[in-house]
Amino acid sequence: MTDFKDFLTITKNFPAMTYWDTLSSRTGMTDKQLIAVLCLSVAVLFCTVLLLLVQLWRYARYRVTPLYRLARMGGSQHLLTADGDEAAALQSAGWTREGIAGYVLAKK
């Protein structure tokens, strides 16, 4: 098995190794310490991406739906609904649509 120092000696001509040497000299870390930091950084990045994918999967079962605000009797009564058909029916029954109050998550 090739020693890591031999590997570094062989790959000194690669541009990444110039960066590696600069990083090593600026931080004062040994090669093994830099590799440990790099592995830890990759592991943290992997876990972050994995958690993001889990959250996306959890919310993939939902859709964003507008929450309609309607008023009646000069604005003394208010009603919120996420159903667009209900909002249209109430509007035809004399309610005034005041616009979208926000958004809610609804199951698909």
Secondary structure, DSSP 8 states (H G I E B T S, - for coil): ---HHHHHHHTTTSHHHHHHHHHHHHH---HHHHHHHHHHHHHHHHHHHHHHHHHHHHHTTEEEEEEEEEEETTTTEEEEES-HHHHHHHHHTT-EEEEEEEEEEEE-
